[in-house]
Amino acid sequence: MSYLEAEIDESLETLGIQSRKLAPEDLDILIASLGNVFFCESANHLDPIQLRVNRTEYNPDFWQEVSKHIESDQLIFVVFDTSYRAWDIASPQHLERILSDTTGYPFWVTDMSFKFLIYMDDHNCVSWAYP
């Protein structure tokens, strides 16, 4: 288990937030699906440079305001440390609590129907992509 995965798992348990961690085979399908919907044709992983961005903003407080910006429920929260990890999270409020309880790191978030993909990098740049 990686450090970020352990930190997020611990936060989920401490906060009492129900989630489902995606299994490696489900994660592979997720990454491929996100690649097909939101990235340039040559992208085979979540490379922010290959993201077809519709909007960007500098927002160092985005992680504290997730629930103000995302109206969808049934989110998929993705991070990368030694490899990709992802969790199904029920609501933006839950995601906001997780982000507030853990250290800062880049992350991706989408919903189950892939209506959007948001990437927040480690320089507080938030990129939004739509299909």
Secondary structure as UniProt FT lines:
FT   HELIX           3..15
FT   STRAND          19..21
FT   HELIX           24..38
FT   TURN            41..42
FT   HELIX           48..50
FT   STRAND          55..58
FT   TURN            60..61
FT   HELIX           62..64
FT   HELIX           66..69
FT   STRAND          75..80
FT   STRAND          84..89
FT   HELIX           92..101
FT   STRAND          107..111
FT   TURN            112..113
FT   STRAND          117..120
FT   TURN            122..123
FT   STRAND          125..129
//
